[in-house]
């Protein structure tokens, strides 16, 4: 259970190798935190049962999870809960950027585009519903969904990725409304460009941030009871204006 300071005791990260997911866990660290489970794709031999900077009293373990294995998502959630007890915070941090092919290639390759949407959107729906059912039965807990400003208004240069995040974002906000009154909640996080291993070698966009900045935004959102947070916060106002720009201007801005 979260204490009076809204500090969780148990955290599950779906996408346990995500730098952003791990940064959020560090931001949630407190004397109240006891168990962290990093759910990630199996088959990697690296030792990933640790999070740099996390307090020594926190027990970190791993579980197998594949965003595209929709049939098993509910079983994974229930198995983790059976091991650690009620889930206070579940972080949905998995996803693909689609860097293995260029933007034009993604748009021209239906298979690559479908794979991107399968992981970013469909996996978010199946795992999100499984988490929501568990939190609803508990009567408490928050699903933190790492979305992106790319889904607020899709750009021509990465519209496949943007549309996949828009789908995830719309699902998450709708799920939050559906859970109202159950004790469970959803926090949607919309980062801008995040400097991480996933974006290494890419030109940073204006108002870029680091994974730890995303973690700080999550903690702020949980404590204030907000349903949506941006990282950095100024992007909330920037994209409020971006939504209103005519399409012809929007296309020129993306050149």
N, C-alpha and C positions, 0 to 999 in steps of 0.2 A: 504493500500500500504506500501511496505517497504521503509524506508527513505534512505538518502544518505549513512548512515552507515550500510545499509542492515539489519535494525531492523524491524521486522514485527509488524503490527498493530493487526492482527487477526491470531489465531492459533487454529487448530482443531486437537485433539488427538483421533485417532481411536484405542481404547484400553485404555480408560481413567483411569483405575486403575493401569496401568503399572508404576512401579517405574522408569523405564528408560524413558518412555514417559513424566512423570512429571518432571524428572530431566532435560530433554531437554527443557521443557517450562521454568524452572527456569533459564537455561542458556540463553534463548532468552529474558528474562525480560529486559525491558528498559523503559524510559519515553514514548516511542512510542507505547508500547504494550497496547492495550485497551480491547480486548475480547479473552477469551480462552474457548473453548468448549471441555468438556471431554465426548466423546462418548463411552459408555460402555454397557455391557449386563444389561438388566432390571431385576428387581426382587430382588435386594439387598437393604435392608432397611437402610444400613449405610449412614451417611451424608458424601458425597464425593465431595461436591461443594467447595472444597478449595484445595490449594496447599501450603504446608509449605514453607515459605521463599519467596513467591511471593509478589510483591509490592501491597500495599493496593488499588491503583487506578485501578488495573486490575479486570474486571468483569469476574468471572468464573461461567459457567453454565454447565449443563449436557444434554445429548441426549441419547436416546436408540439406541444401535448398537450391532448387533450380527454378528461376522465374518462369520458364516455359513448361515446366512439369505441372500443369494446372491440377491434375487429378490428385496429386499428393499434397497440395498446399494446406488443406484442412488438417491432414494427418500430421504434418510438420508442426503446425501451430499447437495442436493438442498434445503432441509428444513433448514439446518444450514446456508447456504449461504443467504437464504431469510431473516434470522434473523440477521446475523452479517455483511452481505455485502461480498465483495470479500474475498476469503481465501488466505492469504499470505503464510502460511506454514501449510501443513497437515502432521501429523506424524502418520505413520502406525506402531503402537507399540504393537499390539495384537499378541498372539501366545501361543502355548502350548509346554512344555518341555517333557511331557510324563513320568513324574516321578512316576505316580500312578502305573505303572507296570515296572518291570526291563527291561533292554535292550533285553534280550533273550525273555522275554514275549511279548514285542512289536513286535519283528521280527516274533514270532510264532503266533500272534493273528492278523489276517487280519482286523478284525473290529476295534481294537485299533489303528492299523497302519493307516487305512483309515481315522479314526477320526482325527488323528494328521495331516495328509496331508490336510484334508478338511479345518481345521482351518488355518494352517500355509501357505499353498500354494494356495489352491482354493480361500479362503477368501481374500488373498492378491491380486489375479488376479481380482476378481469381484469388490472389493472396489477400487483397484488401477486404473482400467479403468474408474470407475465412477468419481474419483477425477481428473484424467487426462482430461476427457471431460470438467469438470467445469473449470479447470485451463486454458485449451486451449481456451475456450470461453472468459475468462477474459483477456487473453493475458499476464498473469504473474502468479507467484506463484510457490512454490516448494513442491513436495511430498518427504518427508523424510522417507525412508524405513529402519526399524531396522532389518537388516539381521543378519548374524553370520558367524564367521570364520569356524563354523562347516559345512557350505555349500561350502566352498572353496575346501576342499577335505574331503569326508566323511570318518569317522573312523568306523572300524568294531563294536566297542562297542556301538555306537549310530547312526548307518547308516540310520535308518528310520527318526529320527529327522534331521540328517544332510541332507538327500535327500530332506526333506520338505523345509529346508532353502535354499538349492541349487536351487530348483524350484522358490522360491520367489525371490532369488537374480538374477537369469537369466531373469525372467520376468521384474524385476525393471530396470536392466541395458538396456534391450531391449526397454522398454518403454521410457527411457531417450533418446535413439537414435531416436525413433519415434517422440518425441516431439521437436526435434531440429528445431529451427527457429520459433517456435510458441510463444515464450516468457515464456512458462512453462518449468519446469525442474524437474529432479529427482536426489536426493542425496541418495546413498546407504551407509548405515553404517554397518560395519562389526566388532562388538565387539568380544573380546575373552570371557573368563569366567567372568561374572559380578556378584559380590557379592551382592545379593539381597534376598528378601523373597523367590523368586522362586527357588533359588539355596541353600537356607539355609540347612545346614546339609551335603552338598556335599563337597568333598575335592577340594579346589581351584586349578585350573590349573596354570602352570607358566604364568607370565605376566597377572595375573588377574587385574581387575579394578572395580571401583565403578560406579553406575549410573551417578554421576556427571561428571566422566571422559568421559562418552559417550556424555553427554550434551556439554562438552567443545569441543569435536571432531566435533560435528554437527555445532556449531557456527563457528569453524575454516573452515569447509568445505563450509559453505554457503558464508562466506566472501571471500574465495579464488576462488569460482566458480568451485570447484572440483565436480566430479560425484561420487567418491567413497572415503570414509575415513575409517580408522581402529581405534579401541580403545583397547589398546594403539597403537600409531602409529608404533611402532617397529614390530608389527605383519604383517604389509605389507611386510616387507623384509623376515621375518621368513617363511611366507606362500608362498612367491615367490620361496623359496628353497624347501618347503614341497611338492609343486606340482611336483617336479622333482625326488623325492625319489622313487626308485623301489617299486613295490607293496609288495614284500616279506619283505623288510625292514620296510615299512609302517605298516604292520601287526604286526611285532614284537614290534615296538614302542608303539603300543596301548595296549600291555599286562599289 
